[in-house]
Amino acid sequence: MSRFKDKVAIVTGGGSGLGRAVAEVFAAGGGKVVIAGRRADQGEAVAGEIRSAGGDVLFVRTDVNRPDDVEALVAKTVERFGRLDMAVNAAGVGGPSQTPIADIEEEDWDAVLETNLKAVWRCMKFEIRAMLACGGGGSIVNVSSIYGYKPSDVGHAPYCAAKHGVIGLSKTAAIDYADKGIRVNVVCPGLFHSEMVDPYLDVAPDFISSLTLRHSTMNRLGEAHEIAEAIAWLCSDASSFVNGASLALDGGDTTRLY
């Protein structure tokens, strides 16, 4: 399968979870992949596995909260592969949960908004510049959440606010660059196996079970590869007329009443 042959992709947060799954799907489809993340040992390990499977991959240690890091990430991508066609901005943090708004510390609020919203803008800033410089055209997918279009029911207001912002940011970028051939879409995952969710499976199984029953009509957690395949479709030519969309990937109706 070569749906991404000759395509070059950046995946932030590519050293684990959803980012890793996306990187693997791109590589399996013949794409050249640049994995970005803060943890060098983890990122290099994932790159090594993809390389062993025949993929063309580069790991670049990147803190998306540092403008110089993001600029260097994009520059190294173009230097290595000559262009940039796709970008998936999946890096993110959970922040405080089960915490009422008045009890959230300002530094915690700032940390979540910096990583989950401002860094998405920062990454797009340099990704779009590179796509334009390479002749225009490209696809960007930003990762929001079901809490990007509904209130948080688990007490993590900063996360909810940031993920709402990602949707508005993505839709605005889609308008700004549509005539340049750059599409910008956003995915809104529900509960799925990840570094944010899995630790609760042992320490708070009843909590996770109640959330799953409330938010997924399929009554199960999603798998990272299921989210990754939807992202891959949004980046592929198969979705060439999809722009400014927000796609819920949550196992069913998130306003379930039965």
Buried (B, 14 or more C-beta within 10 A) or exposed (E): EEBBEEBBBBBBBBBBBBBBBBBBBBBBBBBBBBBBBBEEEBBBBBBEBBBEEEBBBBBBBBBBBBEEBBBBBBEBBBEEBEBBBBBBBBBBBBBBBEBEEEEBEEEBBEBBBBBBBBBBBBBBBBBBEBBBEBEEBBBBBBBBBBBBBBEBEEBBBBBBBBBBBBBBBBBEBBEEBEEBBBBBBBBBBBBBBBEBBEEBEEEEEEBBEEBBEEBBEEEEBBEBBBBBBBBBBBBBEEBEEBBBBBBBBBBEEBEEEE
